[in-house]
Amino acid sequence: MTLVALVGLAVAGCGGPASSDSGDTLSMSLNTDPATFDPALAKSGDDYTVARLLFDTVVRKDEGNTLAGGIASEWKAVDASHYSFTIRDGLKCSDGSAITPSVVAKSLTRFAAKDTASSGRTLATGSATATFTPDDGTGTVKATLSKPWSDFLTGLTLPQAGIVCPAGLADLKGLAAGKVGGAFSGPYTLTSSQPAVSYQLTLRDDYSAWPKFAKPLDGKAAKQLNLLPVTDLATIATQLLSGSLDVGGVNDENVVRFADNPKFTNTTSANTTTYLLFNERPGTVFADRPDLRAAVAQAIDPQAFSDIISGKRGTTIDTVGSNKVACVNTDKKLLVAADPAAAKAKLAGLKFRVVGTTLLSGGNDYIGEALRKAGANVTVSSLDNANWTTVTSAGGKDWDINVQGDNNQLGTLTSSLLRVMGPATEDGGRNKMGLVNEDGYSYVQKAMSEVDKSAQCAALQSAQKSFLQRVDAIPLATLPTAIITRSGVGIRKFDDYIDPATVRITG
């Protein structure tokens, strides 16, 4: 997944509807305009946020890495290749049509199809082909994978796996534009869309599919949600403090503006990790050059990068996943140690193009400057989330080093490992570097065929050792994001994932 499902909530803008104390309306932030309203095609944090609010999934994440019922009331993993779901009775689409097992199966079939090229497909099914078989008589859907993938159920919690109703599947162009009123299976419908200003979501009167979390949510859902896009982090804090924003996120020094302020609640998530990725496609400067990739690692200081992007609130990492994720590498000997002199001997005179999201602008600039000190000729491009995602996922040779910000919604190491091994993005996978790394990917596949946690971790450690020794990526740091809610508003965190659809009016 690309940067931030909830960093997608990370900033609030000027203009558009303001917050309300009427008890009916809340204003939340987006980082930029959503690129699509088709959940299967969502690729960035803002897409994920609107998809979560507009479309339901069969299961949802709950606390303690457990699952909660969504559209499904029951689910079962027979083994790593066979699963079954019982669909809740009486659920309706936003046009009043019934959500049946056939509707669920048709939507999931499209999500899991290689031709759809959903960013969530490989997280949910790996390289397997998924077959969904509905039985409207018994109210069930059976799923069969051509290869085992033990993350399948967790993968179906992704917003990309949101169930699209028949009206949306019949008009995919309109679905992507948010113009099919009957497409939605979730609690809200999109009732107004003003790019760069606001997106108005309205609560459905007939909605009854709230997730069955182990601990019920407090409060009530807002009848109207106004999503406001802008990129300046300081503006978020100002809008929150002025009362014109109810929910916003801060991932830099602006967090201190809310310290010890009883009018706000800080819910912090650290599941966004940052690391450098190299473009290793044929004909690029880093293809078949592990020595150059190692030299880049020798030129930078992850702690300095961390301090810049997070206001000294982050933590350096030893792999591509957060330290809180199961099976993460802790062997620092696998990392390339800093050595500025050695870096300069390799990098002097070379030309590199560094790209990154605007949410990491200071960090992007630091990477560029560190490489310039090593004698390289470097250009740095900080792009908005949507453009950054497009550039780094399209394949090709338009960049050399990507400052990757990765929001791990699944809370699994596999989710982040697929950024540096397995199918490339241009082939429908998540791997942005373009080189499969067959050795590392074979260990991921082995892990996903196991149900024993110890066996999974052993295979995943081998996968991490593979990419670290090859220097396909350089681990940097976590990026803590504080979701700030005003008094009388709440939001739920499940482990290290904050669910935007759990925003509630509590006061």
C-alpha positions in Angstrom: 0.0 0.0 0.0 1.2 3.5 -0.6 1.6 6.1 2.0 -1.0 6.4 4.5 -4.6 5.3 4.8 -4.8 7.6 7.8 -2.1 10.0 6.8 -4.8 10.4 4.1 -6.6 12.0 7.0 -3.5 14.0 7.7 -4.3 17.5 6.6 -7.1 19.9 6.6 -7.6 22.8 4.3 -9.1 26.2 4.1 -12.4 26.6 2.3 -15.2 24.2 2.1 -17.7 23.4 4.9 -16.6 24.1 8.4 -17.1 21.8 11.4 -20.3 21.8 13.2 -21.4 21.5 16.9 -24.9 20.6 15.9 -24.2 16.9 16.5 -24.9 16.1 12.8 -21.8 17.2 10.9 -18.0 16.5 11.2 -15.1 17.8 9.1 -12.1 15.6 8.5 -9.0 16.1 6.4 -7.6 14.6 3.3 -4.0 15.0 2.0 -5.2 15.7 -1.5 -8.1 14.9 -3.9 -8.9 11.2 -4.2 -7.7 9.9 -7.5 -10.6 7.5 -7.8 -13.8 6.4 -6.1 -13.5 2.9 -7.3 -12.2 1.0 -4.3 -10.5 -1.8 -6.3 -8.4 0.9 -8.0 -7.5 2.9 -4.9 -3.7 3.4 -4.6 -3.1 6.2 -2.1 -4.2 7.2 1.4 -7.0 9.6 0.3 -8.4 6.9 -2.0 -8.4 4.4 0.9 -10.1 6.9 3.3 -13.1 7.5 0.9 -13.3 3.8 0.0 -13.6 2.8 3.7 -16.4 5.2 4.2 -18.3 4.4 1.0 -17.9 0.6 0.6 -18.0 -2.2 3.2 -15.7 -5.2 3.3 -16.7 -8.8 4.2 -14.5 -8.6 7.3 -12.8 -5.8 9.2 -9.7 -5.5 11.4 -10.3 -5.6 15.2 -8.0 -5.3 18.2 -5.3 -7.9 18.8 -4.8 -8.7 15.2 -8.3 -10.3 15.2 -11.1 -9.9 12.7 -14.6 -8.5 13.1 -17.7 -9.2 11.0 -18.6 -6.7 8.2 -20.8 -7.9 5.4 -20.0 -11.4 6.6 -21.4 -12.6 9.9 -19.2 -15.7 10.0 -16.0 -16.7 8.2 -13.7 -19.7 8.3 -10.3 -20.7 7.0 -10.5 -24.4 6.2 -6.8 -24.2 5.3 -4.5 -21.6 3.6 -6.3 -22.2 0.2 -10.0 -22.6 1.2 -12.3 -20.2 2.9 -16.0 -19.7 3.5 -18.2 -16.7 4.4 -21.8 -16.4 5.6 -23.3 -13.1 4.4 -25.5 -11.2 6.8 -29.2 -11.1 6.0 -31.0 -7.9 5.1 -28.1 -5.8 3.9 -28.8 -3.3 1.1 -26.9 -1.3 -1.5 -27.4 2.5 -1.6 -30.0 2.1 -4.3 -32.0 -0.3 -2.1 -31.1 -3.5 -3.9 -30.1 -6.5 -1.8 -26.4 -7.4 -1.0 -26.5 -11.1 -1.7 -23.8 -13.7 -1.9 -23.9 -13.3 -5.7 -23.3 -9.6 -5.3 -20.4 -10.2 -3.0 -18.8 -12.8 -5.1 -19.0 -10.7 -8.3 -17.4 -7.8 -6.7 -14.6 -9.9 -5.1 -14.0 -11.6 -8.4 -13.3 -8.3 -10.0 -11.1 -7.2 -7.1 -9.0 -10.3 -7.3 -8.7 -10.5 -11.1 -5.3 -9.7 -12.5 -6.7 -7.5 -15.2 -8.3 -5.2 -12.6 -4.8 -4.5 -11.4 -5.9 -3.6 -7.9 -3.1 -2.6 -5.5 -4.7 -4.9 -2.9 -4.8 -8.0 -5.0 -1.4 -9.4 -4.2 -1.9 -8.6 -0.5 -5.0 -10.7 -0.4 -4.1 -13.5 -2.8 -0.4 -13.4 -3.4 0.2 -14.8 -6.9 -2.8 -17.2 -6.6 -5.9 -17.1 -8.7 -9.0 -16.7 -6.5 -12.4 -18.2 -7.3 -15.5 -17.1 -5.5 -18.6 -19.3 -5.5 -21.8 -17.9 -4.2 -24.9 -19.8 -2.9 -27.8 -17.4 -2.4 -29.9 -20.2 -1.0 -27.6 -20.8 2.0 -26.3 -17.2 2.1 -22.7 -18.2 1.7 -19.6 -17.5 -0.5 -16.8 -20.0 -0.8 -13.3 -18.8 -1.8 -10.7 -21.1 -3.3 -7.1 -20.1 -4.0 -4.9 -21.8 -6.6 -2.0 -21.5 -4.2 -2.0 -21.1 -0.4 -1.9 -17.6 1.0 -2.5 -17.4 4.8 -3.0 -13.6 4.7 -6.1 -14.0 2.6 -8.7 -13.1 5.3 -6.7 -10.2 6.6 -6.3 -9.1 2.9 -10.1 -8.9 2.6 -10.1 -6.2 5.3 -8.4 -3.8 2.9 -10.6 -0.9 1.6 -9.6 -2.0 -2.0 -11.7 -5.1 -1.3 -14.8 -3.0 -0.7 -18.0 -4.5 -2.1 -19.2 -2.6 -5.2 -22.9 -3.0 -5.8 -24.2 -4.0 -9.2 -25.0 -0.5 -10.3 -21.3 0.4 -9.9 -20.0 -2.7 -11.7 -22.3 -1.8 -14.6 -20.7 1.6 -15.0 -17.0 1.5 -14.1 -16.3 4.9 -15.5 -19.0 6.5 -13.4 -17.9 4.4 -10.4 -14.4 5.9 -10.6 -15.8 9.4 -10.9 -18.1 8.9 -7.9 -21.2 9.5 -10.0 -23.1 6.2 -9.5 -25.4 6.7 -6.6 -26.3 3.1 -6.3 -22.8 1.8 -6.2 -22.2 2.1 -2.5 -22.4 -0.7 0.1 -21.0 1.3 3.0 -22.5 3.7 5.5 -22.1 6.9 3.4 -22.9 8.1 -0.1 -21.0 10.8 -2.0 -23.4 13.7 -2.3 -21.1 16.6 -3.3 -17.7 16.7 -4.9 -15.6 19.9 -5.3 -12.0 19.0 -6.1 -9.4 20.9 -4.1 -12.3 22.2 -1.8 -14.4 19.5 -0.2 -16.1 16.2 -0.6 -19.5 15.8 1.2 -20.5 12.3 2.4 -24.0 11.7 3.7 -25.0 8.9 6.1 -27.5 6.4 4.6 -30.9 6.2 6.4 -31.2 2.5 5.5 -27.7 1.4 6.5 -27.6 -1.5 9.0 -24.2 -3.2 8.4 -22.0 -1.6 11.1 -19.1 -3.9 12.0 -19.4 -6.3 14.9 -16.3 -5.2 16.8 -15.5 -7.0 20.0 -15.7 -3.6 21.8 -18.7 -1.6 20.4 -18.0 1.9 19.2 -19.0 4.8 21.5 -21.2 7.6 20.2 -23.1 8.0 16.9 -22.1 8.4 13.3 -22.2 11.9 11.8 -25.1 12.4 9.4 -22.7 14.4 7.2 -18.9 14.1 6.8 -17.0 16.9 5.0 -13.6 15.8 3.7 -11.3 18.8 3.1 -8.0 18.5 1.1 -4.9 20.6 1.6 -1.2 19.7 2.1 0.2 22.1 4.7 0.7 20.4 8.1 0.7 23.6 10.1 -2.7 24.4 8.7 -4.1 21.3 10.2 -3.2 22.4 13.7 -4.5 25.9 13.1 -7.8 24.6 11.7 -8.2 22.3 14.7 -7.4 24.9 17.2 -9.7 27.4 15.6 -12.6 24.9 15.7 -13.2 24.7 12.0 -11.9 21.1 11.8 -13.0 18.2 14.0 -10.5 15.5 12.9 -7.0 15.9 11.5 -3.6 14.3 11.6 -0.2 15.8 12.4 3.1 14.0 11.8 5.7 16.7 12.7 6.5 19.2 15.4 3.0 20.7 15.2 1.9 17.9 17.6 3.3 19.9 20.5 0.5 22.5 19.9 -1.9 20.0 21.4 0.2 18.8 24.3 -1.7 18.9 27.6 -4.7 20.5 25.9 -7.9 18.9 27.4 -10.0 20.0 24.4 -8.3 17.5 22.1 -7.4 13.8 22.1 -4.3 12.5 20.4 -4.5 9.0 18.9 -1.1 8.1 17.6 -0.3 5.4 15.0 3.2 4.4 13.9 2.4 1.9 11.2 3.8 4.1 8.5 7.4 3.2 7.7 9.9 4.9 5.4 12.6 3.4 3.4 14.6 4.0 0.2 13.7 1.9 -2.9 15.8 1.5 -6.0 14.6 1.3 -9.5 16.3 -1.9 -10.7 14.6 -2.2 -14.1 17.0 -3.0 -17.0 18.8 0.1 -18.2 18.6 2.0 -14.9 21.7 3.1 -13.0 21.1 0.7 -10.1 20.2 -2.4 -12.1 22.7 -5.2 -11.2 24.7 -2.7 -9.1 24.5 -3.8 -5.4 27.7 -1.9 -4.8 26.1 1.4 -5.8 23.0 0.7 -3.7 25.3 -0.1 -0.7 27.1 3.2 -1.3 23.8 5.1 -1.1 23.2 3.4 2.3 26.7 4.4 3.4 25.9 8.1 2.5 22.8 8.5 4.7 21.9 8.6 8.4 18.5 7.0 9.1 18.4 8.8 12.5 18.8 12.2 10.9 16.1 11.4 8.3 13.8 10.3 11.1 14.4 13.4 13.1 13.6 15.6 10.1 10.3 13.9 9.0 8.8 13.4 12.5 10.2 16.2 14.7 12.3 13.6 16.6 9.3 11.5 17.4 10.1 8.5 15.1 12.1 5.4 15.5 14.7 3.9 13.1 13.8 0.4 11.7 15.9 -2.6 10.6 13.6 -3.8 7.8 10.7 -2.4 5.7 8.1 -3.0 8.5 7.4 -1.4 11.8 9.1 -2.8 14.9 5.6 -3.7 16.2 4.9 -6.1 13.3 5.4 -9.8 13.9 8.6 -11.4 12.5 10.5 -8.2 11.8 14.3 -8.4 11.4 16.3 -7.3 14.5 19.7 -8.2 13.2 21.5 -4.9 12.7 24.5 -6.7 11.1 22.4 -7.2 8.0 22.3 -3.4 7.5 24.9 -1.4 5.6 26.8 0.8 8.0 27.4 4.5 7.4 30.7 5.3 5.7 30.8 8.7 3.9 34.3 8.2 2.5 33.4 4.9 0.9 30.2 6.3 -0.4 32.0 9.2 -2.1 34.5 6.8 -3.8 31.5 5.1 -5.5 29.0 7.9 -6.1 31.1 10.9 -7.1 29.9 12.2 -10.5 26.9 10.0 -10.9 23.4 11.4 -11.6 20.4 10.3 -9.6 16.7 11.3 -9.6 15.1 11.1 -6.2 11.3 11.1 -5.9 9.0 11.2 -2.8 5.7 12.4 -1.5 5.2 15.9 -0.2 4.4 14.4 3.2 8.1 13.6 3.4 9.4 16.8 1.7 12.1 17.5 4.4 13.3 13.9 4.3 13.4 13.9 0.5 15.6 17.0 0.6 17.8 15.4 3.2 18.4 12.4 1.0 19.3 14.6 -1.9 21.7 16.7 0.1 23.4 13.6 1.7 24.0 12.2 -1.8 25.3 15.5 -3.1 27.8 15.5 -0.2 29.0 12.2 -1.5 29.7 13.8 -4.9 26.5 12.8 -6.8 24.5 15.1 -9.1 21.0 14.8 -7.6 17.6 16.1 -8.5 14.8 15.8 -5.9 11.1 15.9 -6.8 8.5 16.0 -4.0 5.1 15.2 -5.5 1.6 15.1 -4.1 0.4 11.7 -3.0 -1.5 10.9 -6.2 1.2 11.9 -8.6 3.9 10.2 -6.5 2.0 7.0 -6.5 1.4 7.2 -10.3 5.1 7.9 -11.0 6.5 5.2 -8.8 4.0 2.5 -9.7 4.0 2.9 -13.5 7.2 1.0 -14.1 9.7 2.6 -16.5 12.8 4.7 -15.9 11.4 8.0 -14.7 13.1 7.7 -11.3 16.2 6.1 -9.6 15.5 6.4 -5.9 12.1 6.5 -4.3 11.7 7.7 -0.7 8.9 5.3 0.1 6.3 6.0 2.7 4.3 2.8 3.4 1.2 2.6 5.5 0.8 -1.0 6.5 -3.0 -1.3 6.9 -2.8 -5.1 7.2 -0.2 -5.0 10.1 1.7 -7.8 8.5 5.3 -8.0 7.4 4.3 -9.5 4.0 2.5 -6.3 3.1 5.7 -4.3 3.1 8.0 -7.1 1.8 6.0 -7.2 -1.4 7.3 -3.7 -2.1 10.7 -5.1 -2.7 10.1 -8.6 -4.1 7.4 -10.4 -6.0 5.4 -9.2 -9.0 6.2 -5.7 -10.2 3.6 -2.9 -10.1 3.4 -2.8 -13.9 2.4 -6.5 -13.7 -0.3 -6.0 -11.1 1.9 -6.5 -8.0 3.2 -4.1 -5.3 7.0 -4.4 -6.1 8.1 -0.9 -7.1 11.7 -1.7 -7.8 10.7 -3.9 -10.8 12.9 -6.9 -10.1 11.1 -9.9 -8.7 14.0 -11.3 -6.5 12.9 -14.9 -6.9 14.9 -16.0 -3.9 13.3 -13.6 -1.4 9.8 -14.1 -2.9 10.1 -17.9 -2.6 10.5 -17.4 1.2 7.4 -15.1 1.3 5.4 -17.8 -0.5 6.7 -20.4 1.9 5.6 -18.3 4.8 2.1 -17.8 3.3 1.7 -21.5 2.9 2.3 -22.0 6.7 -0.3 -21.7 9.5 2.3 -22.2 12.2 3.6 -18.8 13.3 7.1 -19.9 14.1 7.5 -21.4 10.6 6.1 -18.2 9.1 8.7 -16.1 10.9 11.6 -18.3 9.9 10.7 -18.0 6.3 10.1 -14.2 6.6 13.5 -13.7 8.2 15.1 -15.4 5.2 13.1 -13.1 2.9 14.3 -10.1 4.8 17.9 -11.3 4.8 17.7 -11.6 1.0 16.6 -8.0 0.2 18.9 -6.5 2.9 22.0 -8.3 1.6 21.1 -7.3 -1.9 20.4 -3.8 -0.7 17.2 -3.6 -2.7 15.9 -1.2 -0.1 17.4 0.9 2.8 15.3 0.9 6.0 14.9 4.3 7.5 12.2 5.0 10.2 8.7 5.0 11.3 6.5 8.1 10.8 4.2 8.5 13.8 0.9 10.2 12.8 -1.2 11.7 15.6 -4.8 11.8 14.7 -6.2 14.8 16.6 -9.9 14.8 17.5 -11.7 17.7 19.2 -13.6 17.1 22.4 -16.8 15.2 21.7 -15.4 13.3 18.8 -13.7 9.9 18.8 -11.9 7.5 16.5 -10.8 3.9 17.0 -7.3 2.4 16.7 -6.9 -1.3 16.1 -3.3 -2.2 17.1 -1.5 0.3 14.9 -4.2 1.0 12.3 -6.7 3.8 12.7 -10.0 3.2 10.9 -11.5 6.3 9.4 -15.0 4.8 9.4 -15.0 4.6 13.2 -15.2 8.4 13.6 -18.0 9.1 16.0 -19.7 12.0 17.7 -19.4 11.1 21.4 -20.3 14.4 23.2 
